[in-house]
């Protein structure tokens, strides 16, 4: 009997916990607070972005293309032969 009563009390506590959490998060006051904080963050971002210095672009014509005159023959590697020679 005590064991069933203990489980019942635990389940009631868990259900009440979930109920109060849902009640808080779906309330109008929480929605207002969250909207206010988001709008404050947006305002802070705008103010900070206006204070940022703008750097001039110095990357024009920075890439030099080099013409490759070497032949593109692929060298054959004899890996297994190297291992056999070291034994």
N, C-alpha and C positions, 0 to 999 in steps of 0.2 A: 504494500500500500504506500509506503513512504517513497519507494522508488518511482511509482507512477505519479505521485504528487510532485516529486522533484522534477520529473520531465515536463509535467504540466506547467510548473512555474517557469522553467527555462524557456519553454515555447512561448508563454505569454510575454516574457521579457523580450524575447527576440522579435515577436510580432509588434510590440509597442515601440521598440527601437526603430524598426523599419517604418512604422506608421509616422512617428514623429519626424524622422528624417525626410520622408516624402512630403509631409505637411510643410516643413520648413523650406525645402527647395522649390516647391511649387507655389509658395506664397507670393503675394504681390510685393511685399517689402523686400524679399530677396531679389526679385527681378529688378526692382528699382535700384538696389545697391549694385547689382552686377552691371546694369546699364551705365550707372554713374561712373563706376570704376573704369569701364571700357572707354567711355567718352573722355575721362581724364587721361587715360593712357594715350589716346589719339591726340589730344591737345599737347601733351608733353612731347610726343614724337614730332609734331608739326613745329613746335618751338625749337627743339633740338636740331631738326633738319634745316631750319632757317639760319641757325648759327654756324653750320658747317661751312668751312671754306671750300671754294671750288678751285681745283687744281687745273692748270692748263695742260693741254694734251701735247706731249712731246714724243709721240711714237709714230710720227709720219715718216714714211720711207725708211724705216729702220731695218727692214729685211732685205738682204742682198742675196740674189740667186746666183749660184756658182754653177757653171756648166761642167758637167762631169765628163771627162775625156777618157777615163779608164774603161777597159772592157769589163763587162759584167759576167765574167765566167765564175762559176761557183766552184770553189775548191772542194775536192772530194776528201773527206776525212775517213781514215781507216781506224776507227775507234777500237775495234776488237783486236786488230793486229798490234796496237800499242799495248794492250793489256797482256797479250801473249808474249811479247818481247820482254816485259818486265818480270815475268815469272822465272 
